[in-house]
Amino acid sequence: MSGAAISAVMQLAAPARVSARPGSGFWSRTALWRERTDEAGLALTADPDEDLVRRVGQGDPAAIQAMVARKLPRMLALAHRMLNDATEAEDVAQEAMLRAWKQAPRWTPGTAKFDTWLHRVGLNLCYDRLRKRREIATDSLPDRADDGPAPDRGLMAADTGARVEASLARLPDRQREAIVLCHYQELTNIEAAALMKISVDALESLLSRGRRALRLALADIRPGAEGA
């Protein structure tokens, strides 16, 4: 966990409060997502973060530190696997935590799990950056194919983790999102489907196609190494 990331959030433990802006951009979109989630008939279970969020909303420094310790690693993992860039992932994770701190005083228990909402914030931030990448890519020339000799097999084995991450990054966005949420972030299929605003069947189809693509991309690595 980055010390700078913790400090950035802990500095917000001052008594000042951010005034609520009902109906404005970000929060109205969040309310709309909650409404659609409820309309889908998703059974909302007890939120393990409810007490922590309440204490954060009251400005408790210990609770803020506990939230950073609990949620920052998850946001870093989510952003890194969506973006495949450590620097951008840290930026996204910190921004997600800042938004979590601002949302805590306004949080209404029972509408959705706080962790699910935070994942949606993180995913939206990731997609913003992915869109910017695509805009930049259209102005760039494609890379030339590497005509050099194939790398030594031993070096390839040593670079398995990087290959898995690179293969994951090459998946279509929605397939990658499904794989990351269910496999790496350990959300249930129901939670991931609600977060992605799709049916469980559609989620399972994305998972199946994503895993198949990863298996093909990593066919020369021993079975099970692809992590999906």
C-alpha positions as CSV (number, residue, x, y, z in Angstrom):
1,M,0.0,0.0,0.0
2,S,1.4,3.4,-0.9
3,G,2.2,5.7,2.0
4,A,1.3,8.7,-0.3
5,A,-2.1,7.2,-1.0
6,I,-2.9,6.8,2.7
7,S,-1.7,10.3,3.5
8,A,-3.8,11.8,0.7
9,V,-7.0,10.3,2.2
10,M,-6.0,10.8,5.9
11,Q,-5.5,14.6,5.2
12,L,-9.3,14.7,4.7
13,A,-10.0,13.8,8.3
14,A,-10.3,17.5,9.2
15,P,-13.7,18.5,10.6
16,A,-14.7,20.3,7.3
17,R,-17.6,18.7,5.4
18,V,-18.4,18.8,1.7
19,S,-21.9,20.2,1.2
20,A,-24.3,17.8,-0.4
21,R,-25.4,18.5,-4.0
22,P,-28.5,16.4,-4.5
23,G,-29.4,15.8,-8.1
24,S,-26.0,16.9,-9.5
25,G,-24.0,14.9,-12.0
26,F,-22.1,12.2,-10.1
27,W,-24.6,11.7,-7.3
28,S,-27.7,11.7,-9.6
29,R,-26.0,9.0,-11.7
30,T,-25.3,7.0,-8.5
31,A,-28.9,7.3,-7.4
32,L,-30.1,6.2,-10.8
33,W,-27.9,3.1,-10.6
34,R,-29.3,2.3,-7.2
35,E,-32.8,2.7,-8.5
36,R,-32.1,0.3,-11.4
37,T,-30.5,-2.2,-9.0
38,D,-33.6,-2.2,-6.8
39,E,-35.9,-2.5,-9.8
40,A,-33.9,-5.6,-10.9
41,G,-35.1,-7.3,-7.8
42,L,-31.6,-7.8,-6.3
43,A,-31.9,-8.9,-2.7
44,L,-29.7,-6.5,-0.7
45,T,-27.9,-8.3,2.1
46,A,-26.4,-6.9,5.3
47,D,-23.5,-4.5,4.5
48,P,-20.3,-5.4,6.4
49,D,-19.1,-1.8,5.9
50,E,-22.1,-0.1,7.3
51,D,-20.7,0.8,10.7
52,L,-17.4,1.8,9.2
53,V,-19.0,4.1,6.7
54,R,-21.1,5.7,9.4
55,R,-18.0,6.4,11.5
56,V,-16.1,7.8,8.5
57,G,-19.1,10.1,7.8
58,Q,-18.7,11.4,11.4
59,G,-15.1,12.3,10.7
60,D,-13.5,9.6,12.9
61,P,-9.8,9.5,11.9
62,A,-9.4,5.9,13.0
63,A,-12.3,4.9,10.8
64,I,-10.9,6.7,7.8
65,Q,-7.6,4.9,8.3
66,A,-9.4,1.6,8.6
67,M,-11.4,2.3,5.4
68,V,-8.1,3.0,3.6
69,A,-6.6,-0.2,4.8
70,R,-9.6,-2.2,3.9
71,K,-10.6,-0.7,0.5
72,L,-7.4,0.9,-1.0
73,P,-5.8,-2.5,-1.9
74,R,-9.0,-3.7,-3.5
75,M,-9.2,-0.5,-5.6
76,L,-5.5,-0.8,-6.6
77,A,-6.0,-4.4,-7.7
78,L,-9.2,-3.5,-9.6
79,A,-7.6,-0.5,-11.4
80,H,-4.3,-2.3,-12.1
81,R,-6.1,-5.2,-13.8
82,M,-8.4,-3.0,-15.8
83,L,-5.7,-0.5,-16.9
84,N,-2.4,-2.6,-16.7
85,D,-0.6,0.5,-15.6
86,A,0.7,0.9,-12.0
87,T,0.8,4.7,-12.0
88,E,-2.7,5.1,-13.5
89,A,-4.0,2.4,-11.1
90,E,-2.7,4.3,-8.1
91,D,-4.3,7.6,-9.4
92,V,-7.7,5.8,-9.9
93,A,-7.5,4.1,-6.5
94,Q,-6.8,7.4,-4.7
95,E,-9.6,9.2,-6.5
96,A,-12.0,6.4,-5.6
97,M,-11.0,6.6,-2.0
98,L,-11.5,10.4,-2.0
99,R,-15.0,10.0,-3.4
100,A,-15.7,7.3,-0.8
101,W,-14.8,9.8,1.9
102,K,-17.0,12.5,0.4
103,Q,-19.9,10.1,0.0
104,A,-19.7,8.6,3.6
105,P,-21.7,11.4,5.3
106,R,-24.5,11.0,2.7
107,W,-24.6,7.2,2.6
108,T,-28.0,5.7,3.1
109,P,-27.7,2.1,4.5
110,G,-29.8,-0.5,2.8
111,T,-29.7,0.9,-0.7
112,A,-26.7,-1.1,-1.9
113,K,-23.5,-2.5,-0.4
114,F,-20.8,0.2,0.0
115,D,-18.2,-2.0,-1.5
116,T,-20.4,-2.5,-4.6
117,W,-20.9,1.2,-5.0
118,L,-17.1,1.8,-4.6
119,H,-16.4,-0.8,-7.3
120,R,-18.7,1.1,-9.7
121,V,-16.8,4.3,-8.9
122,G,-13.5,2.6,-9.6
123,L,-14.7,1.1,-12.8
124,N,-16.1,4.4,-14.1
125,L,-12.7,6.0,-13.4
126,C,-11.0,3.2,-15.3
127,Y,-13.3,3.5,-18.3
128,D,-12.7,7.2,-18.4
129,R,-9.0,6.5,-18.8
130,L,-9.5,3.7,-21.3
131,R,-11.6,6.0,-23.5
132,K,-8.8,8.6,-23.4
133,R,-6.3,5.9,-24.4
134,R,-8.4,5.0,-27.4
135,E,-8.6,8.6,-28.5
136,I,-4.8,9.0,-28.3
137,A,-4.3,5.6,-30.1
138,T,-6.2,6.8,-33.2
139,D,-3.5,9.5,-33.7
140,S,-0.6,7.0,-33.4
141,L,1.0,4.7,-35.9
142,P,0.7,1.0,-35.1
143,D,3.7,-0.8,-33.6
144,R,5.8,-2.8,-36.0
145,A,6.0,-6.5,-35.6
146,D,9.1,-7.8,-33.8
147,D,11.3,-9.6,-36.4
148,G,13.9,-10.7,-33.8
149,P,14.5,-14.2,-32.5
150,A,11.9,-15.7,-30.1
151,P,12.8,-15.2,-26.5
152,D,14.4,-18.0,-24.5
153,R,11.9,-20.4,-22.9
154,G,13.3,-19.7,-19.5
155,L,12.8,-16.0,-19.8
156,M,9.2,-16.6,-20.9
157,A,8.6,-18.7,-17.8
158,A,10.0,-16.0,-15.6
159,D,7.7,-13.5,-17.2
160,T,4.5,-15.5,-16.8
161,G,2.9,-13.0,-14.5
162,A,3.4,-10.1,-16.9
163,R,2.0,-12.2,-19.8
164,V,-1.1,-13.0,-17.8
165,E,-1.6,-9.3,-17.1
166,A,-1.0,-8.4,-20.7
167,S,-3.4,-11.0,-22.0
168,L,-6.0,-9.8,-19.5
169,A,-5.5,-6.2,-20.7
170,R,-6.1,-7.3,-24.4
171,L,-9.5,-8.7,-23.6
172,P,-12.6,-6.7,-24.7
173,D,-13.5,-4.3,-21.9
174,R,-16.6,-6.1,-20.7
175,Q,-15.0,-9.5,-20.7
176,R,-12.0,-8.1,-18.7
177,E,-14.4,-6.4,-16.3
178,A,-16.3,-9.6,-15.7
179,I,-13.1,-11.6,-15.1
180,V,-11.7,-9.0,-12.8
181,L,-14.8,-8.6,-10.7
182,C,-15.5,-12.3,-10.3
183,H,-12.1,-13.9,-10.2
184,Y,-9.8,-11.2,-8.7
185,Q,-12.2,-9.1,-6.7
186,E,-14.2,-12.2,-5.6
187,L,-17.6,-10.7,-6.1
188,T,-20.4,-13.2,-6.6
189,N,-22.0,-13.6,-10.0
190,I,-25.1,-11.8,-8.7
191,E,-23.1,-8.9,-7.3
192,A,-21.0,-8.6,-10.5
193,A,-24.0,-8.8,-12.8
194,A,-25.8,-6.0,-10.8
195,L,-22.7,-3.9,-10.9
196,M,-22.4,-4.3,-14.6
197,K,-26.2,-3.8,-15.1
198,I,-26.6,-7.1,-17.0
199,S,-28.3,-10.4,-16.3
200,V,-26.4,-13.3,-14.6
201,D,-26.7,-15.2,-17.8
202,A,-25.0,-12.4,-19.7
203,L,-22.3,-12.2,-17.1
204,E,-21.6,-15.9,-17.4
205,S,-21.4,-15.6,-21.1
206,L,-18.8,-12.9,-20.8
207,L,-16.8,-15.0,-18.2
208,S,-16.9,-18.0,-20.5
209,R,-15.6,-16.0,-23.6
210,G,-13.0,-14.2,-21.5
211,R,-11.6,-17.4,-20.0
212,R,-11.6,-19.1,-23.4
213,A,-9.6,-16.2,-24.8
214,L,-7.1,-16.3,-21.9
215,R,-6.6,-20.0,-22.3
216,L,-5.8,-19.6,-26.0
217,A,-3.5,-16.7,-25.4
218,L,-1.6,-18.6,-22.6
219,A,-1.8,-22.1,-24.2
220,D,2.0,-22.6,-23.9
221,I,2.0,-22.0,-20.2
222,R,1.4,-24.9,-17.9
223,P,-2.3,-25.5,-17.1
224,G,-3.7,-23.3,-14.3
225,A,-1.0,-20.6,-14.7
226,E,-3.3,-18.2,-16.4
227,G,-5.3,-17.6,-13.2
228,A,-8.7,-17.6,-14.8
